[in-house]
């Protein structure tokens, strides 16, 4: 029996129809089909995001067809057959059917083809080697993609080792797809192949590794996949030792139970050693953005130590010494390290306080210090710091005159 998706809203949307109409005007009916994630997710009852299209048209004909229809064509990867069409402000990645001519595990030389089965053979997993026409009819050239998608099985197309040798990133993709879509014990052949070839992960570009890791950490519950990476030795190929697996698992559990937003970068921080220098070096090696690096380093700061029994005054002091976002990150990591059930109301209250407290501004300036008789120079900063410390100790007292009086007494007591 032929499987069908039926007519889904994303298939009948005006912007999608415009792209398919443009391709069919150039290549005839069934010259283009939906492929990969959109078909897989629709079949599995998952949300559909990006809509990818495969076509028998060569890239130049694809671009010409798109432009002839008044749409925008962007040559995003022409050497590999990919043109991105922009329709109604939405991008559609269109790739010519292809076969591998030469691969070395990091890059591939491809030749274009008109054979759908040949194109399917070079894809990574059976549940990704699925195509659907405009009517929703599914084409499953591996013969197992539909069944594997419905069952949540992540199985390589053909021989697992051969697929991995074509692109070593598929090792990390296997664990990522296992985290997102796997519903059963991982495929034994896939695990064996990933284990045997794990050292090749080190040959990949840092940007490819970090992108795949963060996608993996974005899954609702990546714990089983990450634990499998540990058992197979794959994780040690990409993360420095020692890792904090228990803290990572605790953070995932907290995010699920407490309905916090999933934050892949913080999950990465949870796994890393409690050493800011190592964390910064690792972030640089992975070519993370400056913002991602700084967030990870700040989250792993050793002081001030956060405890569940901190008083509101101590919490406000800790927030002031960093910022709201950093305090929240550090509180979640400390909570995760202590264990999900460890005094949950206290940790939750700390984070709620951080989210609701407006960080006050220190009421005095350097000009006021000099007006109090302190000469211009380093002593101005020293006096400001002493008065600010007093102000913090008094829980950010909302009384400017008291701060001015304290300034006067400090200024009078300083030896210039």
Order of alpha helices (4+ residues) and beta strands (2+ residues): alpha-alpha-beta-alpha-beta-alpha-beta-beta-beta-beta-beta-alpha-beta-beta-alpha-alpha-alpha-alpha-alpha-alpha-alpha-alpha-alpha-alpha-alpha-alpha-alpha-alpha-alpha-alpha
